[in-house]
Amino acid sequence: MLIGLTGRYASGKSTVVDWLVSKGFASESCSDSIRVYLKENGVEESRENLIEGGNELRRKGGPGILAEMLLDRLDGKDAVIDSIRTPGEVEALREREDFILIEVQAGMEARWQRAQSRGRTGDISDKETFFANEEIEAVAKDESGQALNATAAMADLILVNDGSVEDLYSDLDEILGRLS
C-alpha cells in the first residue's frame, strides 16, 4: 500500500508519518528529492530554498518529477509519502494501483500553535508571515509551483486533525483498518 499525504503547513502530516512508520511503513518525502538537489548545488536548506528548489526541479523535469524520483526508490514496498504539493505528483503516484491520497486538515490557529511549539529549523516566527506564505502555496502561478488547493481536491480521504494526538491515532487505526 502506498499512502500519500497532503495538507497545510503544521497540519500534522509528520505525526501521521511517524504513526504509519510504527506500523511497518517505509517513509519518504517529496522534499527528500529537493534536499538532495540543494545539497548537490551547494544551497543551504531552508523553507524558502526547499520551495524554490522544488519549483526548479518541476520546471526542469515536469510537474510529477519529485514523485517519480520516489517511485523509483520505493520499488513497490508499503510506504507513506509526505509533502505532496502538486497535482502532477498525485498523478505520478497514481501509477501505482495501491496509492491513496489523504489530506490532513487542521484549523489555522491550531497549525500556528503547532508550528510555534515544535521549533523546527526554518519555521516562520511571526503569524502574519506564516499565513501569507500559506496563501502563496495554495494556488500555483504555473505548472512548476506548489498548488495545495488543487492537490487537496484530489484526496481520496480527509483526516481532520483538530483534537488530541490520541484522537488522531484512533482515527488512523480506523482508516488503516478500512484500507487493509
C-alpha positions, -999 to 999 in steps of 0.1 A, spaced: 0 0 0 12 35 -9 -2 63 12 4 99 2 -2 128 25 -10 164 16 -21 193 38 -13 227 50 18 235 70 18 221 106 -15 202 100 0 170 115 14 152 85 47 143 102 28 128 131 8 107 107 40 96 91 56 86 124 25 66 133 25 48 99 62 40 103 55 25 137 30 2 118 57 -10 94 55 15 65 86 29 49 87 67 49 96 90 20 91 127 13 89 146 -19 111 171 -1 139 145 2 144 148 -35 147 185 -32 172 182 -3 194 161 -25 192 187 -52 200 216 -29 230 197 -14 243 189 -49 241 226 -58 257 238 -25 225 256 -14 216 259 23 184 240 33 157 265 44 120 266 39 123 291 11 151 272 -6 131 240 -4 102 257 -21 123 272 -48 143 240 -53 111 221 -58 98 246 -83 131 244 -102 131 206 -103 95 207 -116 104 233 -142 132 210 -154 116 176 -151 79 182 -152 52 186 -125 54 150 -113 93 147 -111 96 146 -73 71 117 -70 86 99 -100 120 100 -82 104 85 -51 86 57 -70 120 46 -83 133 43 -48 102 26 -33 102 -3 -58 66 -14 -48 70 -16 -10 45 -3 16 52 33 22 39 67 32 49 98 12 48 132 28 49 167 13 28 160 -18 21 195 -30 11 194 -67 -15 176 -88 14 163 -111 29 145 -81 -5 129 -74 -9 118 -110 26 103 -110 19 84 -78 -14 71 -91 7 49 -114 7 25 -85 -27 9 -82 -24 8 -44 -19 45 -40 -43 65 -18 -40 103 -11 -50 116 23 -54 153 31 -46 161 67 -66 191 78 -63 213 109 -76 247 118 -54 278 112 -49 286 149 -40 250 158 -15 249 130 1 282 141 4 269 176 19 236 165 44 254 143 55 276 172 57 247 197 78 224 175 105 249 167 118 233 135 146 249 116 131 272 90 97 276 108 83 310 104 83 330 137 56 356 130 19 348 125 13 373 96 41 358 75 30 322 84 -4 328 69 8 349 40 32 322 29 4 297 31 -16 317 6 13 317 -18 15 279 -16 -23 274 -21 -25 282 -58 3 277 -83 13 305 -107 24 279 -132 28 242 -136 60 241 -115 47 258 -84 30 244 -53 -8 240 -56 -21 228 -22 -57 236 -30 -57 216 -63 -38 188 -47 -62 186 -17 -91 184 -42 -76 151 -54 -76 135 -20 -93 101 -16 -98 107 22 -98 137 45 -83 133 80 -93 161 104 -67 167 130 -81 192 154 -81 170 185 -55 153 206 -28 130 194 -47 101 208 -77 111 187 -55 112 157 -41 78 164 -76 64 169 -87 79 135 -56 64 119 -64 30 133 -98 32 118 -86 43 84 -58 17 82 -83 -10 92 -106 1 63 -78 2 38 -62 -32 47 
